[in-house]
Amino acid sequence: MIKISFLDIFYSIAPLPMKLFKALDYLAGGMAAFLSPSLPGKSPPKKIQKILIIRPGGIGDAVFLLPILKVLKDQGLIIDILCEKRNVEVFNSQSRLFNKVYLYDQQPLAVFANYYDVVVDTEQWHYLSALTACFVPSSYKIGFATRPRRAKLFHKAVKYGVDEYELDNFLRLFEDIIMPGAIKALESCFEVDLSAQDWAKGQIKDDFVTVFLGASIIPRRLNEGQIKAIVSYFLAENYSVVFLGGSDVQDVAQKMTAKIDSPKIFNNAGKLSLMQSAALIQRSALFIGPDSGLLHLACALDVPVLGIFSTGNLTKWGPKGEKHKVITDNVPCSPCTRFGYTIPTCHGSYHCIRNLNLTNRIKDKIHGL
């Protein structure tokens, strides 16, 4: 099992507020878990009607839960979600799948007023979510046994595969609730509402590809040369190109739009909601981008994906299926991201992404998509 030390928190690539929160979880959360009583192992309730699913983190993890939510909803369960501000838009966009959403970082105590038959903590590593699961009124608590002090907080502590496909790990959490074989893939689990579909139809008339310029882990982002290689290839193939991303990549999107200067480039970075981005991705011939939440969203929309992998774990997060392709150099030090911590050993060279020549790789990968 991978171990992460207190110092690793500060060596990792993340904004300072995130590092401080992780340090608090490591110290205060670890102490609270140590002082908490161990829950005994037991069987799940015979009748399950209402469950709470805890999902802190980013867009990608939230997207991977959608096929599970769909099956649980079809089984007639009442589902509440406890998530964060940074991934709540995924759940709110698919509100038909659950009863109520609570914000982990804004209203942490509201969920304690409820009673649940089952609480499932889908967080992979940290203590706070496990402590929440332990103390929310409920009959049965499930979570990952990635650390001994976490495992003691659940009635059922589930094995976590560090190098297993993440949907398979999540399914292991729900094996007492969902019938075996009910879920096989991520594809087609995200539903774009009709108003967003109509909006997207009016945006671009030509065939186009969507290119995501962001990534929450900054070293995964494409550089200007790589973006230019992608755009130049598809313009030459007579496709329009749509830039997607948040406000954090508006500057690079504007710079590339000005530098390439083509009427077939549409810059939407920092301008769209998640649902609008999904609507454009759904209409596109191909989605291209680094390992990110939007890449997983494109898979969930059943759109062909060309994923560019560097620091991330390809086995765990790589797109599955024949219509999806991956570009990676498979450098020996990759992946350097574990449990949300990116701790590079390359001293900042990031050769796994910066040396990746897309000019010579795109054509071979695109053929047949």
Buried (B, 14 or more C-beta within 10 A) or exposed (E): EEEBEEEBBBEBBBEEEBBEBBBBBBEEBBEBBEEBEEBEEEEBEEEBEBBBBBBBBBBBBBBBBBBBBBBBBEEEBBBBBBBBEBBBBBBBBBEEBBBBBBBBEEEEEEBEEBEBBBBBBBBBBBBBBBBBBBBBEBBBBBBBBBBEBBBBBBBBBBEBEBEBBBBEBBBBBBEBBBEEEBBEEBBEBBBBBEEBBEBBEEBBEEBBBBBBBBBBBEBBBBBEEBBBBBBBBBBEEEBBBBBBBBEBBBEBBBEBBEEBEEEBBBBBBBBBEBBBBBBBBBBBBBBBBBBBBBBBBBBBBBBBBBBBBBBBBBEBBBBBEEBBBBBBBEBEEBBBBBBBBBBBEBEEEBEBBBEBEBEEBBEEBBEEE
